Amino acid sequence: MSDLILHTKSRIGGKNADVHIYNNRVEWALEPHSMGYNITALVLPLFTVFLSLIWMRPSFKTQATEVIPASKITSIQTKKDGPVNTKVTVITSGNTIEFRTSHDKAAAIKVALTGLAV
């Protein structure tokens, strides 16, 4: 069984995501859309709500997931992304994923991933 090294919230592609770093892989899952957007649509008249639901097609399930084996990580890069956030770029043999998170969490993610990639 794999042990959880680090769990954090991040932004991937402009959406909130849960990132789990285990001793043999990295997993992330985008969070579902917030209910606030859909509740706002329900306050509008019935016709507008009907059109909104057809247009939005609300989904309350996880939007996307990915599992990256630790053996496939080839590079980890960090770059300051504004006054509060750092962008952690994980480069694998088949994909590149950018995690946008706070400066202190980015340092922890880089240390954890560097330990896995070695």
C-alpha positions as CSV (number, residue, x, y, z in Angstrom):
1,M,0.0,0.0,0.0
2,S,1.3,3.5,-0.8
3,D,1.7,6.1,1.9
4,L,0.3,9.7,1.5
5,I,3.2,12.1,1.7
6,L,1.3,15.4,1.1
7,H,-2.2,16.6,0.4
8,T,-2.9,20.1,-0.8
9,K,-5.4,22.2,-2.6
10,S,-4.2,23.8,-5.8
11,R,-5.3,25.4,-9.1
12,I,-4.8,23.5,-12.3
13,G,-5.9,25.1,-15.5
14,G,-7.8,27.9,-13.5
15,K,-9.9,25.4,-11.5
16,N,-9.6,24.2,-8.0
17,A,-8.0,20.7,-7.5
18,D,-7.1,18.3,-4.8
19,V,-3.5,17.1,-5.1
20,H,-2.3,13.9,-3.4
21,I,1.3,13.0,-3.4
22,Y,2.0,9.4,-2.5
23,N,5.4,7.6,-2.3
24,N,4.9,6.1,-5.7
25,R,2.6,8.5,-7.6
26,V,0.9,11.9,-7.8
27,E,-2.9,12.1,-8.1
28,W,-5.0,15.2,-8.8
29,A,-8.7,15.7,-9.3
30,L,-10.5,18.9,-10.2
31,E,-13.3,19.8,-7.8
32,P,-16.9,20.1,-9.1
33,H,-18.4,23.4,-9.8
34,S,-19.7,25.4,-6.9
35,M,-23.4,25.4,-6.1
36,G,-23.5,29.2,-6.0
37,Y,-23.5,29.5,-9.7
38,N,-26.4,27.1,-10.0
39,I,-28.4,28.6,-7.1
40,T,-28.2,32.0,-8.8
41,A,-29.8,30.5,-11.9
42,L,-32.6,29.1,-9.8
43,V,-33.6,32.6,-8.5
44,L,-34.2,33.8,-12.0
45,P,-37.6,33.3,-13.7
46,L,-38.6,29.8,-14.7
47,F,-37.8,30.4,-18.4
48,T,-34.3,31.6,-17.6
49,V,-33.7,28.7,-15.3
50,F,-34.8,26.2,-17.9
51,L,-32.5,27.8,-20.5
52,S,-29.7,28.0,-18.0
53,L,-29.9,24.3,-17.1
54,I,-29.9,23.4,-20.8
55,W,-27.0,25.7,-21.5
56,M,-24.9,24.8,-18.4
57,R,-25.7,21.2,-18.0
58,P,-24.6,21.3,-14.3
59,S,-22.4,18.4,-13.2
60,F,-21.6,17.8,-9.5
61,K,-19.1,15.1,-10.1
62,T,-15.3,15.4,-10.2
63,Q,-14.5,17.1,-13.5
64,A,-11.1,15.5,-14.3
65,T,-8.5,13.3,-12.7
66,E,-5.0,12.1,-13.5
67,V,-2.4,9.8,-11.9
68,I,1.3,10.3,-12.6
69,P,3.6,7.5,-11.6
70,A,6.7,8.8,-9.8
71,S,9.0,6.9,-12.2
72,K,7.7,9.0,-15.1
73,I,8.5,12.4,-13.5
74,T,11.5,13.9,-15.4
75,S,11.6,17.5,-14.1
76,I,10.1,19.8,-11.4
77,Q,10.2,23.5,-11.8
78,T,8.9,26.4,-9.7
79,K,8.2,30.0,-10.8
80,K,6.7,32.8,-8.8
81,D,3.2,33.5,-10.1
82,G,2.1,36.8,-8.5
83,P,2.6,38.1,-4.9
84,V,0.9,35.1,-3.2
85,N,1.3,32.1,-5.5
86,T,4.0,30.0,-7.0
87,K,3.5,27.8,-10.1
88,V,5.0,24.3,-9.7
89,T,5.5,22.6,-13.1
90,V,5.8,18.8,-13.2
91,I,7.2,17.5,-16.4
92,T,6.6,13.8,-17.2
93,S,7.5,11.7,-20.3
94,G,4.0,12.3,-21.7
95,N,2.5,15.4,-20.1
96,T,3.2,18.7,-18.3
97,I,1.1,19.7,-15.3
98,E,1.1,23.1,-13.6
99,F,0.0,23.4,-10.0
100,R,-0.6,27.0,-8.8
101,T,-0.4,27.2,-5.0
102,S,0.9,29.3,-2.2
103,H,4.7,29.9,-1.8
104,D,5.1,27.7,1.3
105,K,3.0,24.8,-0.2
106,A,5.0,25.1,-3.4
107,A,8.2,24.6,-1.5
108,A,6.7,21.5,0.3
109,I,5.5,20.1,-3.1
110,K,8.9,20.6,-4.7
111,V,10.7,18.8,-1.9
112,A,8.2,15.9,-1.9
113,L,8.3,15.5,-5.7
114,T,12.1,15.8,-5.9
115,G,12.4,13.0,-3.4
116,L,10.1,10.9,-5.6
117,A,11.9,11.7,-8.8
118,V,15.3,10.7,-7.6
